Amino acid sequence: MTEKEQATLLIDMYTDLQRIKSAPDRDAEIDYQLRITLAKLQALGISTEDLKMN
């Protein structure tokens, strides 16, 4: 991963956390962020079945 790719990833993480922090319904925002991240992982062909917490 290049330095620019790392910077982009960290900017995305920071903005996601800011969205959660300022959301009127934090649980709904967290659920949304989880769904988006899960979709991105699956689009890359990464198995997500073992990532879910019970």
PQR file with spaces between the fields and no chain letter, atoms N, CA, C, O and H, PARSE charges and radii, in Angstrom:
ATOM       1  N    MET     1       0.851   -1.167    0.000 -0.4000 1.5000
ATOM       2  CA   MET     1       0.000    0.000    0.000 -0.0000 2.0000
ATOM       3  C    MET     1       0.899    1.233    0.000  0.5500 1.7000
ATOM       4  O    MET     1       1.846    1.338    0.780 -0.5500 1.4000
ATOM       5  N    THR     2       0.581    2.143   -0.880 -0.4000 1.5000
ATOM       6  CA   THR     2       1.392    3.359   -0.963 -0.0000 2.0000
ATOM       7  C    THR     2       1.035    4.316    0.175  0.5500 1.7000
ATOM       8  O    THR     2       0.037    4.136    0.872 -0.5500 1.4000
ATOM       9  H    THR     2      -0.189    2.058   -1.514  0.4000 1.0000
ATOM      10  N    GLU     3       1.868    5.322    0.340 -0.4000 1.5000
ATOM      11  CA   GLU     3       1.624    6.321    1.381 -0.0000 2.0000
ATOM      12  C    GLU     3       0.322    7.078    1.114  0.5500 1.7000
ATOM      13  O    GLU     3      -0.416    7.394    2.047 -0.5500 1.4000
ATOM      14  H    GLU     3       2.679    5.468   -0.226  0.4000 1.0000
ATOM      15  N    LYS     4       0.045    7.367   -0.148 -0.4000 1.5000
ATOM      16  CA   LYS     4      -1.199    8.071   -0.490 -0.0000 2.0000
ATOM      17  C    LYS     4      -2.414    7.198   -0.214  0.5500 1.7000
ATOM      18  O    LYS     4      -3.440    7.701    0.243 -0.5500 1.4000
ATOM      19  H    LYS     4       0.645    7.111   -0.906  0.4000 1.0000
ATOM      20  N    GLU     5      -2.316    5.907   -0.480 -0.4000 1.5000
ATOM      21  CA   GLU     5      -3.414    4.991   -0.178 -0.0000 2.0000
ATOM      22  C    GLU     5      -3.650    4.909    1.324  0.5500 1.7000
ATOM      23  O    GLU     5      -4.794    4.864    1.774 -0.5500 1.4000
ATOM      24  H    GLU     5      -1.482    5.499   -0.851  0.4000 1.0000
ATOM      25  N    GLN     6      -2.566    4.889    2.101 -0.4000 1.5000
ATOM      26  CA   GLN     6      -2.702    4.871    3.556 -0.0000 2.0000
ATOM      27  C    GLN     6      -3.350    6.156    4.052  0.5500 1.7000
ATOM      28  O    GLN     6      -4.211    6.121    4.931 -0.5500 1.4000
ATOM      29  H    GLN     6      -1.636    4.925    1.734  0.4000 1.0000
ATOM      30  N    ALA     7      -2.939    7.290    3.490 -0.4000 1.5000
ATOM      31  CA   ALA     7      -3.514    8.572    3.894 -0.0000 2.0000
ATOM      32  C    ALA     7      -5.000    8.609    3.572  0.5500 1.7000
ATOM      33  O    ALA     7      -5.798    9.071    4.388 -0.5500 1.4000
ATOM      34  H    ALA     7      -2.239    7.318    2.776  0.4000 1.0000
ATOM      35  N    THR     8      -5.378    8.131    2.400 -0.4000 1.5000
ATOM      36  CA   THR     8      -6.787    8.097    2.009 -0.0000 2.0000
ATOM      37  C    THR     8      -7.594    7.212    2.947  0.5500 1.7000
ATOM      38  O    THR     8      -8.696    7.580    3.353 -0.5500 1.4000
ATOM      39  H    THR     8      -4.730    7.756    1.737  0.4000 1.0000
ATOM      40  N    LEU     9      -7.057    6.055    3.292 -0.4000 1.5000
ATOM      41  CA   LEU     9      -7.726    5.145    4.210 -0.0000 2.0000
ATOM      42  C    LEU     9      -7.938    5.801    5.577  0.5500 1.7000
ATOM      43  O    LEU     9      -9.017    5.698    6.160 -0.5500 1.4000
ATOM      44  H    LEU     9      -6.161    5.757    2.963  0.4000 1.0000
ATOM      45  N    LEU    10      -6.917    6.465    6.076 -0.4000 1.5000
ATOM      46  CA   LEU    10      -7.041    7.112    7.385 -0.0000 2.0000
ATOM      47  C    LEU    10      -8.009    8.289    7.359  0.5500 1.7000
ATOM      48  O    LEU    10      -8.715    8.526    8.340 -0.5500 1.4000
ATOM      49  H    LEU    10      -6.040    6.548    5.603  0.4000 1.0000
ATOM      50  N    ILE    11      -8.054    9.026    6.258 -0.4000 1.5000
ATOM      51  CA   ILE    11      -9.026   10.112    6.127 -0.0000 2.0000
ATOM      52  C    ILE    11     -10.436    9.538    6.144  0.5500 1.7000
ATOM      53  O    ILE    11     -11.325   10.089    6.794 -0.5500 1.4000
ATOM      54  H    ILE    11      -7.481    8.834    5.462  0.4000 1.0000
ATOM      55  N    ASP    12     -10.645    8.432    5.430 -0.4000 1.5000
ATOM      56  CA   ASP    12     -11.958    7.772    5.426 -0.0000 2.0000
ATOM      57  C    ASP    12     -12.337    7.311    6.830  0.5500 1.7000
ATOM      58  O    ASP    12     -13.480    7.487    7.253 -0.5500 1.4000
ATOM      59  H    ASP    12      -9.923    7.984    4.902  0.4000 1.0000
ATOM      60  N    MET    13     -11.398    6.729    7.547 -0.4000 1.5000
ATOM      61  CA   MET    13     -11.671    6.272    8.910 -0.0000 2.0000
ATOM      62  C    MET    13     -12.022    7.451    9.808  0.5500 1.7000
ATOM      63  O    MET    13     -12.958    7.369   10.603 -0.5500 1.4000
ATOM      64  H    MET    13     -10.470    6.586    7.204  0.4000 1.0000
ATOM      65  N    TYR    14     -11.283    8.537    9.686 -0.4000 1.5000
ATOM      66  CA   TYR    14     -11.526    9.724   10.503 -0.0000 2.0000
ATOM      67  C    TYR    14     -12.913   10.304   10.228  0.5500 1.7000
ATOM      68  O    TYR    14     -13.637   10.651   11.162 -0.5500 1.4000
ATOM      69  H    TYR    14     -10.523    8.603    9.040  0.4000 1.0000
ATOM      70  N    THR    15     -13.286   10.409    8.953 -0.4000 1.5000
ATOM      71  CA   THR    15     -14.605   10.963    8.635 -0.0000 2.0000
ATOM      72  C    THR    15     -15.725   10.036    9.097  0.5500 1.7000
ATOM      73  O    THR    15     -16.780   10.504    9.527 -0.5500 1.4000
ATOM      74  H    THR    15     -12.698   10.127    8.195  0.4000 1.0000
ATOM      75  N    ASP    16     -15.502    8.727    9.011 -0.4000 1.5000
ATOM      76  CA   ASP    16     -16.498    7.776    9.518 -0.0000 2.0000
ATOM      77  C    ASP    16     -16.706    7.953   11.016  0.5500 1.7000
ATOM      78  O    ASP    16     -17.839    7.948   11.496 -0.5500 1.4000
ATOM      79  H    ASP    16     -14.645    8.348    8.662  0.4000 1.0000
ATOM      80  N    LEU    17     -15.619    8.109   11.746 -0.4000 1.5000
ATOM      81  CA   LEU    17     -15.721    8.301   13.191 -0.0000 2.0000
ATOM      82  C    LEU    17     -16.406    9.623   13.528  0.5500 1.7000
ATOM      83  O    LEU    17     -17.179    9.694   14.484 -0.5500 1.4000
ATOM      84  H    LEU    17     -14.698    8.114   11.356  0.4000 1.0000
ATOM      85  N    GLN    18     -16.130   10.662   12.755 -0.4000 1.5000
ATOM      86  CA   GLN    18     -16.788   11.951   12.970 -0.0000 2.0000
ATOM      87  C    GLN    18     -18.292   11.826   12.728  0.5500 1.7000
ATOM      88  O    GLN    18     -19.093   12.413   13.456 -0.5500 1.4000
ATOM      89  H    GLN    18     -15.503   10.604   11.978  0.4000 1.0000
ATOM      90  N    ARG    19     -18.672   11.059   11.701 -0.4000 1.5000
ATOM      91  CA   ARG    19     -20.099   10.848   11.417 -0.0000 2.0000
ATOM      92  C    ARG    19     -20.777   10.144   12.575  0.5500 1.7000
ATOM      93  O    ARG    19     -21.886   10.508   12.965 -0.5500 1.4000
ATOM      94  H    ARG    19     -18.021   10.582   11.109  0.4000 1.0000
ATOM      95  N    ILE    20     -20.114    9.136   13.127 -0.4000 1.5000
ATOM      96  CA   ILE    20     -20.678    8.404   14.267 -0.0000 2.0000
ATOM      97  C    ILE    20     -20.821    9.327   15.470  0.5500 1.7000
ATOM      98  O    ILE    20     -21.854    9.339   16.138 -0.5500 1.4000
ATOM      99  H    ILE    20     -19.213    8.841   12.810  0.4000 1.0000
ATOM     100  N    LYS    21     -19.785   10.088   15.733 -0.4000 1.5000
ATOM     101  CA   LYS    21     -19.771   10.964   16.905 -0.0000 2.0000
ATOM     102  C    LYS    21     -20.877   12.016   16.847  0.5500 1.7000
ATOM     103  O    LYS    21     -21.462   12.356   17.875 -0.5500 1.4000
ATOM     104  H    LYS    21     -18.945   10.078   15.190  0.4000 1.0000
ATOM     105  N    SER    22     -21.166   12.531   15.656 -0.4000 1.5000
ATOM     106  CA   SER    22     -22.141   13.614   15.545 -0.0000 2.0000
ATOM     107  C    SER    22     -23.534   13.145   15.143  0.5500 1.7000
ATOM     108  O    SER    22     -24.445   13.964   15.022 -0.5500 1.4000
ATOM     109  H    SER    22     -20.691   12.255   14.820  0.4000 1.0000
ATOM     110  N    ALA    23     -23.716   11.858   14.936 -0.4000 1.5000
ATOM     111  CA   ALA    23     -25.019   11.335   14.503 -0.0000 2.0000
ATOM     112  C    ALA    23     -26.055   11.463   15.606  0.5500 1.7000
ATOM     113  O    ALA    23     -25.755   11.203   16.771 -0.5500 1.4000
ATOM     114  H    ALA    23     -22.976   11.192   15.034  0.4000 1.0000
ATOM     115  N    PRO    24     -27.273   11.860   15.251 -0.5600 1.5000
ATOM     116  CA   PRO    24     -28.339   11.927   16.253  0.2800 2.0000
ATOM     117  C    PRO    24     -28.688   10.540   16.805  0.5500 1.7000
ATOM     118  O    PRO    24     -29.083   10.406   17.963 -0.5500 1.4000
ATOM     119  N    ASP    25     -28.538    9.521   15.970 -0.4000 1.5000
ATOM     120  CA   ASP    25     -28.784    8.134   16.384 -0.0000 2.0000
ATOM     121  C    ASP    25     -27.497    7.352   16.116  0.5500 1.7000
ATOM     122  O    ASP    25     -27.305    6.809   15.028 -0.5500 1.4000
ATOM     123  H    ASP    25     -28.217    9.629   15.029  0.4000 1.0000
ATOM     124  N    ARG    26     -26.635    7.302   17.105 -0.4000 1.5000
ATOM     125  CA   ARG    26     -25.319    6.669   16.933 -0.0000 2.0000
ATOM     126  C    ARG    26     -25.418    5.200   16.550  0.5500 1.7000
ATOM     127  O    ARG    26     -24.657    4.724   15.708 -0.5500 1.4000
ATOM     128  H    ARG    26     -26.791    7.743   17.989  0.4000 1.0000
ATOM     129  N    ASP    27     -26.346    4.486   17.161 -0.4000 1.5000
ATOM     130  CA   ASP    27     -26.483    3.061   16.844 -0.0000 2.0000
ATOM     131  C    ASP    27     -26.843    2.854   15.379  0.5500 1.7000
ATOM     132  O    ASP    27     -26.316    1.950   14.732 -0.5500 1.4000
ATOM     133  H    ASP    27     -26.964    4.873   17.845  0.4000 1.0000
ATOM     134  N    ALA    28     -27.742    3.688   14.853 -0.4000 1.5000
ATOM     135  CA   ALA    28     -28.126    3.585   13.450 -0.0000 2.0000
ATOM     136  C    ALA    28     -26.938    3.902   12.551  0.5500 1.7000
ATOM     137  O    ALA    28     -26.745    3.240   11.530 -0.5500 1.4000
ATOM     138  H    ALA    28     -28.171    4.422   15.379  0.4000 1.0000
ATOM     139  N    GLU    29     -26.143    4.897   12.910 -0.4000 1.5000
ATOM     140  CA   GLU    29     -24.970    5.263   12.113 -0.0000 2.0000
ATOM     141  C    GLU    29     -23.922    4.154   12.150  0.5500 1.7000
ATOM     142  O    GLU    29     -23.311    3.837   11.130 -0.5500 1.4000
ATOM     143  H    GLU    29     -26.300    5.435   13.739  0.4000 1.0000
ATOM     144  N    ILE    30     -23.720    3.573   13.317 -0.4000 1.5000
ATOM     145  CA   ILE    30     -22.770    2.462   13.429 -0.0000 2.0000
ATOM     146  C    ILE    30     -23.235    1.289   12.581  0.5500 1.7000
ATOM     147  O    ILE    30     -22.427    0.673   11.885 -0.5500 1.4000
ATOM     148  H    ILE    30     -24.217    3.831   14.145  0.4000 1.0000
ATOM     149  N    ASP    31     -24.524    0.969   12.626 -0.4000 1.5000
ATOM     150  CA   ASP    31     -25.059   -0.110   11.794 -0.0000 2.0000
ATOM     151  C    ASP    31     -24.835    0.186   10.310  0.5500 1.7000
ATOM     152  O    ASP    31     -24.471   -0.701    9.539 -0.5500 1.4000
ATOM     153  H    ASP    31     -25.181    1.469   13.191  0.4000 1.0000
ATOM     154  N    TYR    32     -25.057    1.438    9.922 -0.4000 1.5000
ATOM     155  CA   TYR    32     -24.841    1.845    8.530 -0.0000 2.0000
ATOM     156  C    TYR    32     -23.367    1.672    8.139  0.5500 1.7000
ATOM     157  O    TYR    32     -23.062    1.120    7.082 -0.5500 1.4000
ATOM     158  H    TYR    32     -25.353    2.159   10.548  0.4000 1.0000
ATOM     159  N    GLN    33     -22.471    2.143    8.988 -0.4000 1.5000
ATOM     160  CA   GLN    33     -21.035    2.029    8.706 -0.0000 2.0000
ATOM     161  C    GLN    33     -20.622    0.561    8.596  0.5500 1.7000
ATOM     162  O    GLN    33     -19.805    0.206    7.745 -0.5500 1.4000
ATOM     163  H    GLN    33     -22.719    2.592    9.846  0.4000 1.0000
ATOM     164  N    LEU    34     -21.180   -0.281    9.447 -0.4000 1.5000
ATOM     165  CA   LEU    34     -20.875   -1.715    9.382 -0.0000 2.0000
ATOM     166  C    LEU    34     -21.349   -2.325    8.067  0.5500 1.7000
ATOM     167  O    LEU    34     -20.637   -3.121    7.455 -0.5500 1.4000
ATOM     168  H    LEU    34     -21.843    0.007   10.138  0.4000 1.0000
ATOM     169  N    ARG    35     -22.558   -1.950    7.631 -0.4000 1.5000
ATOM     170  CA   ARG    35     -23.087   -2.483    6.363 -0.0000 2.0000
ATOM     171  C    ARG    35     -22.227   -2.049    5.181  0.5500 1.7000
ATOM     172  O    ARG    35     -21.947   -2.855    4.294 -0.5500 1.4000
ATOM     173  H    ARG    35     -23.136   -1.303    8.128  0.4000 1.0000
ATOM     174  N    ILE    36     -21.807   -0.796    5.159 -0.4000 1.5000
ATOM     175  CA   ILE    36     -20.971   -0.288    4.075 -0.0000 2.0000
ATOM     176  C    ILE    36     -19.627   -1.009    4.061  0.5500 1.7000
ATOM     177  O    ILE    36     -19.163   -1.432    3.003 -0.5500 1.4000
ATOM     178  H    ILE    36     -22.035   -0.141    5.880  0.4000 1.0000
ATOM     179  N    THR    37     -19.005   -1.150    5.220 -0.4000 1.5000
ATOM     180  CA   THR    37     -17.705   -1.814    5.309 -0.0000 2.0000
ATOM     181  C    THR    37     -17.813   -3.280    4.917  0.5500 1.7000
ATOM     182  O    THR    37     -16.934   -3.806    4.234 -0.5500 1.4000
ATOM     183  H    THR    37     -19.382   -0.806    6.079  0.4000 1.0000
ATOM     184  N    LEU    38     -18.870   -3.935    5.340 -0.4000 1.5000
ATOM     185  CA   LEU    38     -19.103   -5.328    4.977 -0.0000 2.0000
ATOM     186  C    LEU    38     -19.250   -5.472    3.461  0.5500 1.7000
ATOM     187  O    LEU    38     -18.690   -6.393    2.866 -0.5500 1.4000
ATOM     188  H    LEU    38     -19.583   -3.507    5.895  0.4000 1.0000
ATOM     189  N    ALA    39     -19.990   -4.578    2.848 -0.4000 1.5000
ATOM     190  CA   ALA    39     -20.165   -4.618    1.393 -0.0000 2.0000
ATOM     191  C    ALA    39     -18.835   -4.411    0.665  0.5500 1.7000
ATOM     192  O    ALA    39     -18.570   -5.068   -0.342 -0.5500 1.4000
ATOM     193  H    ALA    39     -20.445   -3.830    3.332  0.4000 1.0000
ATOM     194  N    LYS    40     -18.003   -3.504    1.169 -0.4000 1.5000
ATOM     195  CA   LYS    40     -16.687   -3.267    0.558 -0.0000 2.0000
ATOM     196  C    LYS    40     -15.801   -4.498    0.662  0.5500 1.7000
ATOM     197  O    LYS    40     -15.121   -4.858   -0.299 -0.5500 1.4000
ATOM     198  H    LYS    40     -18.218   -2.970    1.987  0.4000 1.0000
ATOM     199  N    LEU    41     -15.804   -5.146    1.824 -0.4000 1.5000
ATOM     200  CA   LEU    41     -15.006   -6.360    2.003 -0.0000 2.0000
ATOM     201  C    LEU    41     -15.484   -7.462    1.066  0.5500 1.7000
ATOM     202  O    LEU    41     -14.674   -8.144    0.438 -0.5500 1.4000
ATOM     203  H    LEU    41     -16.357   -4.854    2.604  0.4000 1.0000
ATOM     204  N    GLN    42     -16.796   -7.635    0.975 -0.4000 1.5000
ATOM     205  CA   GLN    42     -17.347   -8.671    0.107 -0.0000 2.0000
ATOM     206  C    GLN    42     -17.057   -8.374   -1.357  0.5500 1.7000
ATOM     207  O    GLN    42     -16.822   -9.295   -2.138 -0.5500 1.4000
ATOM     208  H    GLN    42     -17.454   -7.081    1.486  0.4000 1.0000
ATOM     209  N    ALA    43     -17.071   -7.096   -1.740 -0.4000 1.5000
ATOM     210  CA   ALA    43     -16.758   -6.718   -3.119 -0.0000 2.0000
ATOM     211  C    ALA    43     -15.314   -7.066   -3.478  0.5500 1.7000
ATOM     212  O    ALA    43     -14.991   -7.299   -4.643 -0.5500 1.4000
ATOM     213  H    ALA    43     -17.262   -6.347   -1.105  0.4000 1.0000
ATOM     214  N    LEU    44     -14.456   -7.099   -2.465 -0.4000 1.5000
ATOM     215  CA   LEU    44     -13.050   -7.473   -2.685 -0.0000 2.0000
ATOM     216  C    LEU    44     -12.839   -8.977   -2.580  0.5500 1.7000
ATOM     217  O    LEU    44     -11.714   -9.462   -2.694 -0.5500 1.4000
ATOM     218  H    LEU    44     -14.718   -6.910   -1.518  0.4000 1.0000
ATOM     219  N    GLY    45     -13.920   -9.709   -2.364 -0.4000 1.5000
ATOM     220  CA   GLY    45     -13.839  -11.160   -2.291 -0.0000 2.0000
ATOM     221  C    GLY    45     -13.380  -11.693   -0.950  0.5500 1.7000
ATOM     222  O    GLY    45     -12.947  -12.841   -0.854 -0.5500 1.4000
ATOM     223  H    GLY    45     -14.835   -9.315   -2.272  0.4000 1.0000
ATOM     224  N    ILE    46     -13.469  -10.869    0.094 -0.4000 1.5000
ATOM     225  CA   ILE    46     -13.041  -11.276    1.429 -0.0000 2.0000
ATOM     226  C    ILE    46     -14.229  -11.897    2.160  0.5500 1.7000
ATOM     227  O    ILE    46     -15.302  -11.299    2.247 -0.5500 1.4000
ATOM     228  H    ILE    46     -13.821   -9.936    0.016  0.4000 1.0000
ATOM     229  N    SER    47     -14.023  -13.091    2.678 -0.4000 1.5000
ATOM     230  CA   SER    47     -15.080  -13.761    3.436 -0.0000 2.0000
ATOM     231  C    SER    47     -15.322  -13.005    4.734  0.5500 1.7000
ATOM     232  O    SER    47     -14.385  -12.692    5.469 -0.5500 1.4000
ATOM     233  H    SER    47     -13.152  -13.576    2.608  0.4000 1.0000
ATOM     234  N    THR    48     -16.577  -12.720    5.003 -0.4000 1.5000
ATOM     235  CA   THR    48     -16.915  -11.937    6.190 -0.0000 2.0000
ATOM     236  C    THR    48     -17.695  -12.739    7.224  0.5500 1.7000
ATOM     237  O    THR    48     -18.067  -12.210    8.272 -0.5500 1.4000
ATOM     238  H    THR    48     -17.337  -12.975    4.406  0.4000 1.0000
ATOM     239  N    GLU    49     -17.940  -13.989    6.937 -0.4000 1.5000
ATOM     240  CA   GLU    49     -18.750  -14.814    7.838 -0.0000 2.0000
ATOM     241  C    GLU    49     -18.139  -14.942    9.229  0.5500 1.7000
ATOM     242  O    GLU    49     -18.869  -14.934   10.220 -0.5500 1.4000
ATOM     243  H    GLU    49     -17.639  -14.418    6.086  0.4000 1.0000
ATOM     244  N    ASP    50     -16.828  -15.058    9.321 -0.4000 1.5000
ATOM     245  CA   ASP    50     -16.163  -15.255   10.603 -0.0000 2.0000
ATOM     246  C    ASP    50     -15.863  -13.931   11.325  0.5500 1.7000
ATOM     247  O    ASP    50     -15.313  -13.943   12.426 -0.5500 1.4000
ATOM     248  H    ASP    50     -16.235  -15.064    8.515  0.4000 1.0000
ATOM     249  N    LEU    51     -16.216  -12.799   10.717 -0.4000 1.5000
ATOM     250  CA   LEU    51     -15.915  -11.503   11.314 -0.0000 2.0000
ATOM     251  C    LEU    51     -17.012  -11.020   12.255  0.5500 1.7000
ATOM     252  O    LEU    51     -16.779  -10.128   13.071 -0.5500 1.4000
ATOM     253  H    LEU    51     -16.663  -12.789    9.823  0.4000 1.0000
ATOM     254  N    LYS    52     -18.196  -11.595   12.151 -0.4000 1.5000
ATOM     255  CA   LYS    52     -19.321  -11.122   12.963 -0.0000 2.0000
ATOM     256  C    LYS    52     -19.193  -11.612   14.387  0.5500 1.7000
ATOM     257  O    LYS    52     -18.874  -12.775   14.637 -0.5500 1.4000
ATOM     258  H    LYS    52     -18.385  -12.319   11.489  0.4000 1.0000
ATOM     259  N    MET    53     -19.450  -10.702   15.326 -0.4000 1.5000
ATOM     260  CA   MET    53     -19.399  -11.052   16.746 -0.0000 2.0000
ATOM     261  C    MET    53     -20.735  -11.617   17.161  0.5500 1.7000
ATOM     262  O    MET    53     -21.781  -11.187   16.674 -0.5500 1.4000
ATOM     263  H    MET    53     -19.709   -9.758   15.123  0.4000 1.0000
ATOM     264  N    ASN    54     -20.703  -12.574   18.054 -0.4000 1.5000
ATOM     265  CA   ASN    54     -21.940  -13.184   18.546 -0.0000 2.0000
ATOM     266  C    ASN    54     -22.464  -12.447   19.744  0.5500 1.7000
ATOM     267  O    ASN    54     -23.501  -12.820   20.294 -0.5500 1.4000
ATOM     268  H    ASN    54     -19.854  -12.924   18.450  0.4000 1.0000
